[in-house]
């Protein structure tokens, strides 16, 4: 009673203020009344059973004083009985003490004054009827408003039936539960009506009739065994037909619901439940290599989860993008795709961005750089709406000028990767230093050795030089320190000590493959041993300095250098500015592409708005012509160039496959023309300034006029005269030399598979830079460890520590035999850190595992990969200057 009263009060308090009592309250009242009646009936049933039991006990007590004849089993045949058989007037003890529960329940149902099931059914019907009456009245009011507004006249007239039908259809269309609820109500109504009809035909109890009606609906064969005459059979047949129709509707609705759920999964609308995963927002050509690199990074942890969220394409297309072939092993990493806008916080919640260990935002390459960076900035704003992120953000920015804007709107830790600027600098560095591309390919990513940082309490108080020379961290090459305040120091000085909480920056295979050496190395570990295993004198090693050649490639050269760009990139202005900072004074740069001059000028002016002064060391010339035309390439000074960069022409086509095809064709033609001229010196050289169907112009922007005053009216005559003379003399000078040892050709290919195919086929010589692959590797490294970002930025600056390739004869004489640790100690004396070497300049060995034990015969063609201070333009690298 108290429970019913409390429920009634709660129903009144929670109901909305309406003119009539809510239907929910009527249902609560009906259920409460049914419960009270059921309790009352239960009390009556218990009282009746107690009375019957008392009567049986009194009757048994009266029989206890009389003697009852008992027949044994042996006399049963004589009496025609099989044992003790009590008469009707003498009930047995078993029947008196253990009455049948089924009989008691039947007796109670027959004698109960009110059936609770019927009361409950009546309450439900009243509630449904009340709710239906409210809906009808609401439709009447809506029809009255419609008629008052002029709907009664003309074709806009409506009836109550039309309004009810319209509202039901709207309910079906808006609510996913409408059709199942309608089907359930129809089924219950059919079963209820069938039960009344069957009860009327057979005169049975209603409870039995409703169960039989349900059997007719659920089992098509149930009406075959019905008893009760023709009327009962007809009712069973009709109910069976209705059951078949209802079953068909149930199958149809179930199929629609499952199809809707599958469609929702296909569209990527469901929410994921993940933590410590990597979220990738957006889509670009670097998505597939990025997933591959993240899979390599998660291999040591047994795999991970990479979630991709993008609205740039459909779910089917995204699934095809992230679906790898059977031969590609993701090493336990699972890829999940969801469709949605990265600019909306709801979509970010759908991929559990707040619980991810890192959130990667990819740039959009199909729009301009400013538009792409604006989308990245809005995505960062959406992530800033969350009060806390478990990880950090890695944003790919296309224009270096927008980095500060992205950082300003970030609420959480963020690292920006300027992909175009990074790839442009890498290409220039690879052009100036042959074989540097292979070092970068091995150092970036997770396939080989990479950067790691860790604090070692046992090394506190020791100098960095002693740690390096004694190979204290076995299995790694120390390259610098990360101080407690977060500053990065590469190539620390001899007096730099490891303080508390300082982290040692190393190059190692994995974070668990290196550690402090158990047995320290002796002083003989860094001694030089000549061929024949006899230790050389220190004076002999020092005398080698007087005969050491300059740095490998164009780095450190003091003469003017000539560069040629074939193709166009959106960040050419940044590449020109970077090359102007590191090239010697008087160097020249020629850019040949199909992009018109006015469009080039607009792009370079827009990209170079942060640089106010002109070029200091370069003379820039533009040529408008196709780079895949042999006739056009033969007009270019291919032999006079020190380095040729073939760009994947972003201005020519947005299709990466087509751009790579043009770059490959330009490479094949360039190498063929150079090889033909070098091997046949008597071939007539085409004129460079007469009869050339090329459009020549120099950059006329204000920032370049100061560096090239004669460029206002076209190409500088002195510039083309210099190139022509160098072109002719260069052909004679290189007639009997290897081509790739004189002119470095670096080709940008966006597809890494094409690069591997060209290298395997041996069709063309030169270095390759897979731009999308390198961007993916850099982004993956920073997403796994944010502290790697300042290290990469330091190595790619125009000044300061940089990756360089030096000949081994800079440190040891040709033919000497010594360990790599000894050679590295000589490099450390020059202020350089050796991280590996290239046998004959080709086979790379990065982070040698046996630095002190393995003896190596160093020859003239061997080179050493070092981290050293980039020499200023035009600096001579003599032995006196090095000392």
ABEGO torsion letter per residue (X at the ends): XAAAAAAAAAAAAABBBBABBBAAAAAAAAAAAAAAAAAAAAAAAAAAAAAAAAAAAAAAAAAAABBBBBBBAAAAAAAGBAEBBBBAABBBAAAAABBBAAAAAAAAAAABABBAAAAAAAAAAAAAAAAAAAAAAAAAAAAAAAAAAGAABEAABBBAAAAAAAAAAAAAAABAAAAAAAAAAAAAAAAAAAAAAAAAAAGBBAAAAAAAAAAAAABAAAAAABBGEAAAAAAAAAAAAAAAAAAAAAAAAAAAAAAAAAAAAAAGABBBBBBGBBBBBEBBAAAAAAAAAAAAAAAAAGEBBBBBBBAABBAAAAAAAABBBAABBAGGBBBBBBBEBAABAAAAAAAGAAABABBBBBBBAABBAAAAAAAAAAAAAAAAABABBABBBBBBBABAAAAAAAAAABABBBBBBBAAAAAAAAAAAAAABBGAAAAAAAABEAABBBBBBBBBAAABGBBAAAAAAAGABBGBBBAEBBBAAGBBBBGBBAABBBBBGBBBBBBBABAAABEBBABBBBAAAABBBBBGGBBBBAAAAAAAAAABBBBBEABGBABBBBBBBBEBBAAAAAAAAAAAAABBBGBBBBBBBABBAAAAAAAAAAAAAABABBBAABBBBBBBBBAABAAAAAABBAAABABBBBBBBAAABABAAAAAAAAAAAAAAAAAAAAAAAABAABBBBBAABGBBBBBBBBABAAAAAABAAAAAEBBAAAAAAAAAAAAAAAAAAAABBAAAABBBBBBBABAAAAAAAAAAGABBEBBBBAAAAAAAAAAAAAABAAAAAAAAAAABABEBBBBBBBAAAABBBGBBBBAAAAAAAAAAAGBBBAEBBBGGABBBBGBABAAABBBBBBAABBBBBBBBBBBBGBBBBAAAAX
